[in-house]
């Protein structure tokens, strides 16, 4: 199964490979403390409209409905 393959890989190696491919990666916490870190990253990049849409999507998931 796919998840078994991923569990064998080192997270830092995955992040390095994805970064080289142009993706931004960040480690989130299982407690949800960093749930808006992607929004913060988008704002830091000047992507205000995209950050706003991402924030609304996150809130919608938390509420269990689309906004």
PDB file with SEQRES, HELIX, SHEET and CRYST1 records, atoms N, CA, C and O in Angstrom:
SEQRES   1 A   67  UNK UNK UNK UNK UNK UNK UNK UNK UNK UNK UNK UNK UNK          
SEQRES   2 A   67  UNK UNK UNK UNK UNK UNK UNK UNK UNK UNK UNK UNK UNK          
SEQRES   3 A   67  UNK UNK UNK UNK UNK UNK UNK UNK UNK UNK UNK UNK UNK          
SEQRES   4 A   67  UNK UNK UNK UNK UNK UNK UNK UNK UNK UNK UNK UNK UNK          
SEQRES   5 A   67  UNK UNK UNK UNK UNK UNK UNK UNK UNK UNK UNK UNK UNK          
SEQRES   6 A   67  UNK UNK                                                      
HELIX    1 AA1 UNK A    2  UNK A    7  1                                   6    
HELIX    2 AA2 UNK A   11  UNK A   20  1                                  10    
HELIX    3 AA3 UNK A   37  UNK A   44  1                                   8    
HELIX    4 AA4 UNK A   48  UNK A   63  1                                  16    
CRYST1    1.000    1.000    1.000  90.00  90.00  90.00 P 1           1          
ATOM      1  N   UNK A   1       0.831  -1.188   0.000  1.00  0.00           N  
ATOM      2  CA  UNK A   1       0.000   0.000   0.000  1.00  0.00           C  
ATOM      3  C   UNK A   1       0.873   1.249   0.000  1.00  0.00           C  
ATOM      4  O   UNK A   1       2.023   1.211   0.439  1.00  0.00           O  
ATOM      5  N   UNK A   2       0.335   2.332  -0.483  1.00  0.00           N  
ATOM      6  CA  UNK A   2       1.087   3.573  -0.611  1.00  0.00           C  
ATOM      7  C   UNK A   2       1.573   4.093   0.734  1.00  0.00           C  
ATOM      8  O   UNK A   2       2.727   4.502   0.854  1.00  0.00           O  
ATOM      9  N   UNK A   3       0.714   4.085   1.743  1.00  0.00           N  
ATOM     10  CA  UNK A   3       1.116   4.653   3.028  1.00  0.00           C  
ATOM     11  C   UNK A   3       2.285   3.891   3.634  1.00  0.00           C  
ATOM     12  O   UNK A   3       3.091   4.487   4.349  1.00  0.00           O  
ATOM     13  N   UNK A   4       2.405   2.591   3.372  1.00  0.00           N  
ATOM     14  CA  UNK A   4       3.539   1.822   3.873  1.00  0.00           C  
ATOM     15  C   UNK A   4       4.837   2.306   3.245  1.00  0.00           C  
ATOM     16  O   UNK A   4       5.861   2.386   3.922  1.00  0.00           O  
ATOM     17  N   UNK A   5       4.804   2.628   1.967  1.00  0.00           N  
ATOM     18  CA  UNK A   5       5.990   3.126   1.275  1.00  0.00           C  
ATOM     19  C   UNK A   5       6.397   4.481   1.850  1.00  0.00           C  
ATOM     20  O   UNK A   5       7.579   4.724   2.093  1.00  0.00           O  
ATOM     21  N   UNK A   6       5.432   5.350   2.065  1.00  0.00           N  
ATOM     22  CA  UNK A   6       5.734   6.682   2.582  1.00  0.00           C  
ATOM     23  C   UNK A   6       6.283   6.635   4.000  1.00  0.00           C  
ATOM     24  O   UNK A   6       7.128   7.453   4.364  1.00  0.00           O  
ATOM     25  N   UNK A   7       5.813   5.686   4.807  1.00  0.00           N  
ATOM     26  CA  UNK A   7       6.292   5.580   6.178  1.00  0.00           C  
ATOM     27  C   UNK A   7       7.765   5.207   6.234  1.00  0.00           C  
ATOM     28  O   UNK A   7       8.440   5.491   7.223  1.00  0.00           O  
ATOM     29  N   UNK A   8       8.270   4.574   5.180  1.00  0.00           N  
ATOM     30  CA  UNK A   8       9.671   4.168   5.141  1.00  0.00           C  
ATOM     31  C   UNK A   8      10.593   5.326   4.768  1.00  0.00           C  
ATOM     32  O   UNK A   8      11.807   5.224   4.948  1.00  0.00           O  
ATOM     33  N   UNK A   9      10.046   6.413   4.257  1.00  0.00           N  
ATOM     34  CA  UNK A   9      10.845   7.550   3.814  1.00  0.00           C  
ATOM     35  C   UNK A   9      11.015   8.558   4.945  1.00  0.00           C  
ATOM     36  O   UNK A   9      10.135   8.715   5.791  1.00  0.00           O  
ATOM     37  N   UNK A  10      12.149   9.233   4.947  1.00  0.00           N  
ATOM     38  CA  UNK A  10      12.432  10.270   5.925  1.00  0.00           C  
ATOM     39  C   UNK A  10      11.715  11.560   5.515  1.00  0.00           C  
ATOM     40  O   UNK A  10      11.815  11.984   4.364  1.00  0.00           O  
ATOM     41  N   UNK A  11      11.006  12.174   6.433  1.00  0.00           N  
ATOM     42  CA  UNK A  11      10.247  13.394   6.134  1.00  0.00           C  
ATOM     43  C   UNK A  11      11.134  14.500   5.584  1.00  0.00           C  
ATOM     44  O   UNK A  11      10.745  15.204   4.652  1.00  0.00           O  
ATOM     45  N   UNK A  12      12.317  14.658   6.152  1.00  0.00           N  
ATOM     46  CA  UNK A  12      13.216  15.713   5.682  1.00  0.00           C  
ATOM     47  C   UNK A  12      13.648  15.475   4.242  1.00  0.00           C  
ATOM     48  O   UNK A  12      13.810  16.427   3.479  1.00  0.00           O  
ATOM     49  N   UNK A  13      13.838  14.207   3.863  1.00  0.00           N  
ATOM     50  CA  UNK A  13      14.195  13.888   2.475  1.00  0.00           C  
ATOM     51  C   UNK A  13      13.051  14.224   1.528  1.00  0.00           C  
ATOM     52  O   UNK A  13      13.274  14.754   0.440  1.00  0.00           O  
ATOM     53  N   UNK A  14      11.829  13.915   1.942  1.00  0.00           N  
ATOM     54  CA  UNK A  14      10.656  14.222   1.119  1.00  0.00           C  
ATOM     55  C   UNK A  14      10.540  15.735   0.927  1.00  0.00           C  
ATOM     56  O   UNK A  14      10.300  16.207  -0.184  1.00  0.00           O  
ATOM     57  N   UNK A  15      10.711  16.489   2.012  1.00  0.00           N  
ATOM     58  CA  UNK A  15      10.623  17.944   1.944  1.00  0.00           C  
ATOM     59  C   UNK A  15      11.697  18.501   1.020  1.00  0.00           C  
ATOM     60  O   UNK A  15      11.431  19.409   0.233  1.00  0.00           O  
ATOM     61  N   UNK A  16      12.908  17.961   1.113  1.00  0.00           N  
ATOM     62  CA  UNK A  16      13.999  18.431   0.251  1.00  0.00           C  
ATOM     63  C   UNK A  16      13.688  18.191  -1.225  1.00  0.00           C  
ATOM     64  O   UNK A  16      13.888  19.077  -2.056  1.00  0.00           O  
ATOM     65  N   UNK A  17      13.200  16.995  -1.548  1.00  0.00           N  
ATOM     66  CA  UNK A  17      12.869  16.667  -2.937  1.00  0.00           C  
ATOM     67  C   UNK A  17      11.746  17.566  -3.444  1.00  0.00           C  
ATOM     68  O   UNK A  17      11.829  18.100  -4.549  1.00  0.00           O  
ATOM     69  N   UNK A  18      10.702  17.733  -2.645  1.00  0.00           N  
ATOM     70  CA  UNK A  18       9.574  18.555  -3.073  1.00  0.00           C  
ATOM     71  C   UNK A  18       9.991  20.020  -3.221  1.00  0.00           C  
ATOM     72  O   UNK A  18       9.519  20.706  -4.128  1.00  0.00           O  
ATOM     73  N   UNK A  19      10.862  20.501  -2.348  1.00  0.00           N  
ATOM     74  CA  UNK A  19      11.350  21.877  -2.459  1.00  0.00           C  
ATOM     75  C   UNK A  19      12.127  22.072  -3.752  1.00  0.00           C  
ATOM     76  O   UNK A  19      12.006  23.111  -4.401  1.00  0.00           O  
ATOM     77  N   UNK A  20      12.923  21.077  -4.129  1.00  0.00           N  
ATOM     78  CA  UNK A  20      13.677  21.153  -5.381  1.00  0.00           C  
ATOM     79  C   UNK A  20      12.744  21.175  -6.587  1.00  0.00           C  
ATOM     80  O   UNK A  20      13.102  21.693  -7.645  1.00  0.00           O  
ATOM     81  N   UNK A  21      11.551  20.614  -6.425  1.00  0.00           N  
ATOM     82  CA  UNK A  21      10.565  20.597  -7.511  1.00  0.00           C  
ATOM     83  C   UNK A  21       9.701  21.852  -7.518  1.00  0.00           C  
ATOM     84  O   UNK A  21       8.801  21.984  -8.347  1.00  0.00           O  
ATOM     85  N   UNK A  22       9.971  22.772  -6.596  1.00  0.00           N  
ATOM     86  CA  UNK A  22       9.257  24.041  -6.588  1.00  0.00           C  
ATOM     87  C   UNK A  22       8.107  24.133  -5.608  1.00  0.00           C  
ATOM     88  O   UNK A  22       7.369  25.118  -5.618  1.00  0.00           O  
ATOM     89  N   UNK A  23       7.936  23.126  -4.759  1.00  0.00           N  
ATOM     90  CA  UNK A  23       6.861  23.150  -3.783  1.00  0.00           C  
ATOM     91  C   UNK A  23       7.352  23.738  -2.470  1.00  0.00           C  
ATOM     92  O   UNK A  23       8.533  23.630  -2.140  1.00  0.00           O  
ATOM     93  N   UNK A  24       6.456  24.353  -1.727  1.00  0.00           N  
ATOM     94  CA  UNK A  24       6.769  24.809  -0.383  1.00  0.00           C  
ATOM     95  C   UNK A  24       6.209  23.789   0.584  1.00  0.00           C  
ATOM     96  O   UNK A  24       5.030  23.440   0.529  1.00  0.00           O  
ATOM     97  N   UNK A  25       7.050  23.325   1.452  1.00  0.00           N  
ATOM     98  CA  UNK A  25       6.634  22.302   2.406  1.00  0.00           C  
ATOM     99  C   UNK A  25       6.840  22.820   3.820  1.00  0.00           C  
ATOM    100  O   UNK A  25       7.802  23.537   4.095  1.00  0.00           O  
ATOM    101  N   UNK A  26       5.944  22.457   4.702  1.00  0.00           N  
ATOM    102  CA  UNK A  26       6.093  22.792   6.104  1.00  0.00           C  
ATOM    103  C   UNK A  26       5.537  21.648   6.916  1.00  0.00           C  
ATOM    104  O   UNK A  26       4.640  20.930   6.476  1.00  0.00           O  
ATOM    105  N   UNK A  27       6.077  21.489   8.100  1.00  0.00           N  
ATOM    106  CA  UNK A  27       5.618  20.428   8.985  1.00  0.00           C  
ATOM    107  C   UNK A  27       4.498  20.984   9.847  1.00  0.00           C  
ATOM    108  O   UNK A  27       4.664  22.015  10.499  1.00  0.00           O  
ATOM    109  N   UNK A  28       3.380  20.317   9.852  1.00  0.00           N  
ATOM    110  CA  UNK A  28       2.271  20.705  10.698  1.00  0.00           C  
ATOM    111  C   UNK A  28       2.251  19.846  11.939  1.00  0.00           C  
ATOM    112  O   UNK A  28       2.919  18.813  11.999  1.00  0.00           O  
ATOM    113  N   UNK A  29       1.502  20.259  12.911  1.00  0.00           N  
ATOM    114  CA  UNK A  29       1.379  19.453  14.115  1.00  0.00           C  
ATOM    115  C   UNK A  29       0.069  18.702  14.071  1.00  0.00           C  
ATOM    116  O   UNK A  29      -0.895  19.150  13.449  1.00  0.00           O  
ATOM    117  N   UNK A  30       0.033  17.577  14.721  1.00  0.00           N  
ATOM    118  CA  UNK A  30      -1.186  16.774  14.724  1.00  0.00           C  
ATOM    119  C   UNK A  30      -2.281  17.429  15.546  1.00  0.00           C  
ATOM    120  O   UNK A  30      -3.456  17.094  15.394  1.00  0.00           O  
ATOM    121  N   UNK A  31      -1.908  18.362  16.418  1.00  0.00           N  
ATOM    122  CA  UNK A  31      -2.907  19.015  17.255  1.00  0.00           C  
ATOM    123  C   UNK A  31      -3.618  20.152  16.536  1.00  0.00           C  
ATOM    124  O   UNK A  31      -4.588  20.707  17.053  1.00  0.00           O  
ATOM    125  N   UNK A  32      -3.140  20.501  15.346  1.00  0.00           N  
ATOM    126  CA  UNK A  32      -3.780  21.569  14.595  1.00  0.00           C  
ATOM    127  C   UNK A  32      -3.268  22.951  14.929  1.00  0.00           C  
ATOM    128  O   UNK A  32      -3.844  23.946  14.488  1.00  0.00           O  
ATOM    129  N   UNK A  33      -2.185  23.033  15.708  1.00  0.00           N  
ATOM    130  CA  UNK A  33      -1.638  24.331  16.094  1.00  0.00           C  
ATOM    131  C   UNK A  33      -1.236  25.169  14.887  1.00  0.00           C  
ATOM    132  O   UNK A  33      -1.318  26.396  14.931  1.00  0.00           O  
ATOM    133  N   UNK A  34      -0.807  24.526  13.823  1.00  0.00           N  
ATOM    134  CA  UNK A  34      -0.303  25.241  12.655  1.00  0.00           C  
ATOM    135  C   UNK A  34      -1.273  25.171  11.486  1.00  0.00           C  
ATOM    136  O   UNK A  34      -0.850  25.202  10.330  1.00  0.00           O  
ATOM    137  N   UNK A  35      -2.545  25.079  11.763  1.00  0.00           N  
ATOM    138  CA  UNK A  35      -3.529  24.876  10.711  1.00  0.00           C  
ATOM    139  C   UNK A  35      -3.541  26.037   9.713  1.00  0.00           C  
ATOM    140  O   UNK A  35      -3.897  25.845   8.551  1.00  0.00           O  
ATOM    141  N   UNK A  36      -3.162  27.217  10.146  1.00  0.00           N  
ATOM    142  CA  UNK A  36      -3.166  28.376   9.256  1.00  0.00           C  
ATOM    143  C   UNK A  36      -1.772  28.756   8.761  1.00  0.00           C  
ATOM    144  O   UNK A  36      -1.597  29.837   8.201  1.00  0.00           O  
ATOM    145  N   UNK A  37      -0.783  27.893   8.956  1.00  0.00           N  
ATOM    146  CA  UNK A  37       0.570  28.229   8.511  1.00  0.00           C  
ATOM    147  C   UNK A  37       0.645  28.349   6.996  1.00  0.00           C  
ATOM    148  O   UNK A  37       1.442  29.133   6.480  1.00  0.00           O  
ATOM    149  N   UNK A  38      -0.173  27.585   6.272  1.00  0.00           N  
ATOM    150  CA  UNK A  38      -0.182  27.716   4.812  1.00  0.00           C  
ATOM    151  C   UNK A  38      -0.719  29.085   4.405  1.00  0.00           C  
ATOM    152  O   UNK A  38      -0.250  29.675   3.432  1.00  0.00           O  
ATOM    153  N   UNK A  39      -1.694  29.584   5.145  1.00  0.00           N  
ATOM    154  CA  UNK A  39      -2.248  30.915   4.868  1.00  0.00           C  
ATOM    155  C   UNK A  39      -1.177  31.975   5.129  1.00  0.00           C  
ATOM    156  O   UNK A  39      -1.015  32.911   4.347  1.00  0.00           O  
ATOM    157  N   UNK A  40      -0.458  31.819   6.227  1.00  0.00           N  
ATOM    158  CA  UNK A  40       0.611  32.765   6.546  1.00  0.00           C  
ATOM    159  C   UNK A  40       1.685  32.765   5.458  1.00  0.00           C  
ATOM    160  O   UNK A  40       2.191  33.819   5.073  1.00  0.00           O  
ATOM    161  N   UNK A  41       2.024  31.575   4.970  1.00  0.00           N  
ATOM    162  CA  UNK A  41       3.019  31.464   3.901  1.00  0.00           C  
ATOM    163  C   UNK A  41       2.550  32.193   2.640  1.00  0.00           C  
ATOM    164  O   UNK A  41       3.321  32.919   2.013  1.00  0.00           O  
ATOM    165  N   UNK A  42       1.295  31.995   2.279  1.00  0.00           N  
ATOM    166  CA  UNK A  42       0.754  32.665   1.094  1.00  0.00           C  
ATOM    167  C   UNK A  42       0.772  34.181   1.256  1.00  0.00           C  
ATOM    168  O   UNK A  42       1.089  34.907   0.314  1.00  0.00           O  
ATOM    169  N   UNK A  43       0.432  34.654   2.448  1.00  0.00           N  
ATOM    170  CA  UNK A  43       0.475  36.097   2.711  1.00  0.00           C  
ATOM    171  C   UNK A  43       1.900  36.626   2.608  1.00  0.00           C  
ATOM    172  O   UNK A  43       2.132  37.702   2.057  1.00  0.00           O  
ATOM    173  N   UNK A  44       2.861  35.859   3.145  1.00  0.00           N  
ATOM    174  CA  UNK A  44       4.267  36.265   3.055  1.00  0.00           C  
ATOM    175  C   UNK A  44       4.724  36.387   1.610  1.00  0.00           C  
ATOM    176  O   UNK A  44       5.602  37.189   1.292  1.00  0.00           O  
ATOM    177  N   UNK A  45       4.120  35.582   0.735  1.00  0.00           N  
ATOM    178  CA  UNK A  45       4.469  35.611  -0.693  1.00  0.00           C  
ATOM    179  C   UNK A  45       3.674  36.662  -1.461  1.00  0.00           C  
ATOM    180  O   UNK A  45       3.847  36.813  -2.671  1.00  0.00           O  
ATOM    181  N   UNK A  46       2.801  37.390  -0.761  1.00  0.00           N  
ATOM    182  CA  UNK A  46       2.020  38.429  -1.409  1.00  0.00           C  
ATOM    183  C   UNK A  46       0.779  37.923  -2.122  1.00  0.00           C  
ATOM    184  O   UNK A  46       0.175  38.657  -2.903  1.00  0.00           O  
ATOM    185  N   UNK A  47       0.394  36.690  -1.868  1.00  0.00           N  
ATOM    186  CA  UNK A  47      -0.766  36.084  -2.530  1.00  0.00           C  
ATOM    187  C   UNK A  47      -2.002  36.225  -1.639  1.00  0.00           C  
ATOM    188  O   UNK A  47      -2.517  35.241  -1.109  1.00  0.00           O  
ATOM    189  N   UNK A  48      -2.458  37.451  -1.488  1.00  0.00           N  
ATOM    190  CA  UNK A  48      -3.537  37.765  -0.556  1.00  0.00           C  
ATOM    191  C   UNK A  48      -4.840  37.065  -0.933  1.00  0.00           C  
ATOM    192  O   UNK A  48      -5.489  36.474  -0.070  1.00  0.00           O  
ATOM    193  N   UNK A  49      -5.232  37.121  -2.195  1.00  0.00           N  
ATOM    194  CA  UNK A  49      -6.485  36.485  -2.614  1.00  0.00           C  
ATOM    195  C   UNK A  49      -6.431  34.973  -2.427  1.00  0.00           C  
ATOM    196  O   UNK A  49      -7.411  34.362  -1.999  1.00  0.00           O  
ATOM    197  N   UNK A  50      -5.295  34.373  -2.745  1.00  0.00           N  
ATOM    198  CA  UNK A  50      -5.137  32.932  -2.564  1.00  0.00           C  
ATOM    199  C   UNK A  50      -5.169  32.586  -1.083  1.00  0.00           C  
ATOM    200  O   UNK A  50      -5.764  31.580  -0.697  1.00  0.00           O  
ATOM    201  N   UNK A  51      -4.538  33.406  -0.248  1.00  0.00           N  
ATOM    202  CA  UNK A  51      -4.548  33.189   1.201  1.00  0.00           C  
ATOM    203  C   UNK A  51      -5.965  33.282   1.749  1.00  0.00           C  
ATOM    204  O   UNK A  51      -6.361  32.495   2.609  1.00  0.00           O  
ATOM    205  N   UNK A  52      -6.723  34.245   1.248  1.00  0.00           N  
ATOM    206  CA  UNK A  52      -8.110  34.412   1.694  1.00  0.00           C  
ATOM    207  C   UNK A  52      -8.937  33.173   1.338  1.00  0.00           C  
ATOM    208  O   UNK A  52      -9.716  32.683   2.156  1.00  0.00           O  
ATOM    209  N   UNK A  53      -8.765  32.676   0.122  1.00  0.00           N  
ATOM    210  CA  UNK A  53      -9.499  31.481  -0.312  1.00  0.00           C  
ATOM    211  C   UNK A  53      -9.091  30.263   0.514  1.00  0.00           C  
ATOM    212  O   UNK A  53      -9.938  29.454   0.890  1.00  0.00           O  
ATOM    213  N   UNK A  54      -7.792  30.133   0.798  1.00  0.00           N  
ATOM    214  CA  UNK A  54      -7.296  29.023   1.613  1.00  0.00           C  
ATOM    215  C   UNK A  54      -7.878  29.084   3.025  1.00  0.00           C  
ATOM    216  O   UNK A  54      -8.282  28.061   3.578  1.00  0.00           O  
ATOM    217  N   UNK A  55      -7.920  30.280   3.605  1.00  0.00           N  
ATOM    218  CA  UNK A  55      -8.480  30.449   4.947  1.00  0.00           C  
ATOM    219  C   UNK A  55      -9.953  30.057   4.976  1.00  0.00           C  
ATOM    220  O   UNK A  55     -10.404  29.390   5.907  1.00  0.00           O  
ATOM    221  N   UNK A  56     -10.695  30.468   3.965  1.00  0.00           N  
ATOM    222  CA  UNK A  56     -12.114  30.114   3.907  1.00  0.00           C  
ATOM    223  C   UNK A  56     -12.303  28.609   3.752  1.00  0.00           C  
ATOM    224  O   UNK A  56     -13.228  28.039   4.330  1.00  0.00           O  
ATOM    225  N   UNK A  57     -11.432  27.960   2.975  1.00  0.00           N  
ATOM    226  CA  UNK A  57     -11.517  26.519   2.804  1.00  0.00           C  
ATOM    227  C   UNK A  57     -11.243  25.811   4.136  1.00  0.00           C  
ATOM    228  O   UNK A  57     -11.938  24.857   4.487  1.00  0.00           O  
ATOM    229  N   UNK A  58     -10.238  26.274   4.871  1.00  0.00           N  
ATOM    230  CA  UNK A  58      -9.903  25.669   6.163  1.00  0.00           C  
ATOM    231  C   UNK A  58     -11.063  25.827   7.141  1.00  0.00           C  
ATOM    232  O   UNK A  58     -11.443  24.871   7.818  1.00  0.00           O  
ATOM    233  N   UNK A  59     -11.621  27.025   7.215  1.00  0.00           N  
ATOM    234  CA  UNK A  59     -12.758  27.264   8.112  1.00  0.00           C  
ATOM    235  C   UNK A  59     -13.946  26.396   7.704  1.00  0.00           C  
ATOM    236  O   UNK A  59     -14.636  25.845   8.562  1.00  0.00           O  
ATOM    237  N   UNK A  60     -14.184  26.274   6.412  1.00  0.00           N  
ATOM    238  CA  UNK A  60     -15.269  25.419   5.930  1.00  0.00           C  
ATOM    239  C   UNK A  60     -15.087  23.970   6.340  1.00  0.00           C  
ATOM    240  O   UNK A  60     -16.050  23.303   6.717  1.00  0.00           O  
ATOM    241  N   UNK A  61     -13.850  23.476   6.268  1.00  0.00           N  
ATOM    242  CA  UNK A  61     -13.574  22.098   6.691  1.00  0.00           C  
ATOM    243  C   UNK A  61     -13.820  21.927   8.183  1.00  0.00           C  
ATOM    244  O   UNK A  61     -14.364  20.911   8.618  1.00  0.00           O  
ATOM    245  N   UNK A  62     -13.417  22.929   8.967  1.00  0.00           N  
ATOM    246  CA  UNK A  62     -13.626  22.862  10.413  1.00  0.00           C  
ATOM    247  C   UNK A  62     -15.113  22.841  10.737  1.00  0.00           C  
ATOM    248  O   UNK A  62     -15.553  22.106  11.620  1.00  0.00           O  
ATOM    249  N   UNK A  63     -15.885  23.653  10.017  1.00  0.00           N  
ATOM    250  CA  UNK A  63     -17.331  23.730  10.255  1.00  0.00           C  
ATOM    251  C   UNK A  63     -18.101  22.592   9.593  1.00  0.00           C  
ATOM    252  O   UNK A  63     -19.255  22.330   9.933  1.00  0.00           O  
ATOM    253  N   UNK A  64     -17.456  21.925   8.652  1.00  0.00           N  
ATOM    254  CA  UNK A  64     -18.114  20.820   7.964  1.00  0.00           C  
ATOM    255  C   UNK A  64     -19.058  21.254   6.862  1.00  0.00           C  
ATOM    256  O   UNK A  64     -19.991  20.527   6.520  1.00  0.00           O  
ATOM    257  N   UNK A  65     -18.825  22.438   6.301  1.00  0.00           N  
ATOM    258  CA  UNK A  65     -19.654  22.918   5.190  1.00  0.00           C  
ATOM    259  C   UNK A  65     -18.878  23.949   4.393  1.00  0.00           C  
ATOM    260  O   UNK A  65     -17.933  24.559   4.894  1.00  0.00           O  
ATOM    261  N   UNK A  66     -19.286  24.134   3.153  1.00  0.00           N  
ATOM    262  CA  UNK A  66     -18.610  25.143   2.338  1.00  0.00           C  
ATOM    263  C   UNK A  66     -19.157  26.517   2.686  1.00  0.00           C  
ATOM    264  O   UNK A  66     -20.313  26.658   3.084  1.00  0.00           O  
ATOM    265  N   UNK A  67     -18.321  27.513   2.533  1.00  0.00           N  
ATOM    266  CA  UNK A  67     -18.723  28.877   2.914  1.00  0.00           C  
ATOM    267  C   UNK A  67     -18.974  29.729   1.705  1.00  0.00           C  
ATOM    268  O   UNK A  67     -19.321  30.903   1.839  1.00  0.00           O  
TER     269      UNK A  67                                                      
END                                                                             
